[in-house]
């Protein structure tokens, strides 16, 4: 794999965190940054992942679950509570 260089400016706090993380992981700062970038690029936004489901759940306010009914159901089904 061929590589190229890039220069970035980090706030002192981020740089200190990067140094500490690299030391803890026993890796170079460059390796830590490459891994973070690879992980970020692999992830897709939630909207992109859930886009197929958008609008497929129908709900009306009159059929919404009331918080108290959920709490009551938990108490009713919990065998430790008498």
C-alpha positions in Angstrom: 0.0 0.0 0.0 1.5 3.3 -1.0 1.0 6.2 1.4 1.0 10.0 1.3 1.5 12.6 4.0 -1.0 15.0 5.4 -0.6 17.8 8.0 -3.3 18.6 10.4 -3.6 21.1 13.3 -5.0 19.8 16.5 -6.0 21.6 19.7 -3.5 20.8 22.5 -6.2 18.8 24.3 -6.8 16.5 21.3 -3.1 16.1 20.7 -2.6 15.1 24.3 -5.4 12.6 24.1 -4.0 11.2 20.8 -0.5 10.8 22.4 -2.0 9.1 25.5 -4.2 6.8 23.4 -1.3 5.8 21.1 0.9 5.1 24.1 -1.8 3.1 25.8 -2.4 1.0 22.7 1.3 0.8 22.0 0.8 2.2 18.5 2.0 5.2 16.6 -0.1 8.3 16.5 -0.4 7.8 12.7 -1.7 4.2 13.2 -4.3 5.5 15.7 -5.5 8.2 13.3 -5.6 5.8 10.4 -7.7 3.3 12.4 -10.1 6.1 13.5 -10.5 7.3 9.9 -11.1 3.8 8.6 -13.7 3.2 11.3 -15.4 6.5 10.5 -15.5 5.9 6.8 -16.9 2.4 7.2 -19.9 3.7 9.2 -22.9 5.0 7.4 -25.2 7.6 8.8 -28.2 6.4 10.7 -30.5 8.1 8.2 -28.8 6.1 5.4 -29.1 2.8 7.3 -32.7 3.4 8.4 -33.9 5.1 5.2 -35.7 2.0 3.9 -37.9 2.0 7.1 -38.8 5.6 7.0 -42.6 6.0 7.0 -43.4 2.3 7.4 -44.5 2.5 11.0 -48.0 4.0 11.4 -49.0 5.4 14.7 -51.8 7.6 15.9 -51.8 9.7 19.1 -54.9 7.9 20.4 -53.1 4.5 20.2 -49.9 5.7 21.7 -48.6 3.7 24.7 -49.0 5.6 28.0 -45.9 5.5 30.2 -47.9 4.4 33.2 -49.4 1.4 31.4 -45.8 0.3 30.6 -44.8 0.7 34.2 -47.9 -1.2 35.4 -47.2 -4.1 33.0 -43.6 -4.4 34.3 -44.8 -4.5 37.9 -47.5 -7.0 37.0 -45.0 -9.4 35.2 -42.2 -9.0 37.8 -42.4 -12.1 40.0 -40.4 -10.5 42.8 -42.9 -7.7 43.4 -46.0 -8.8 45.3 
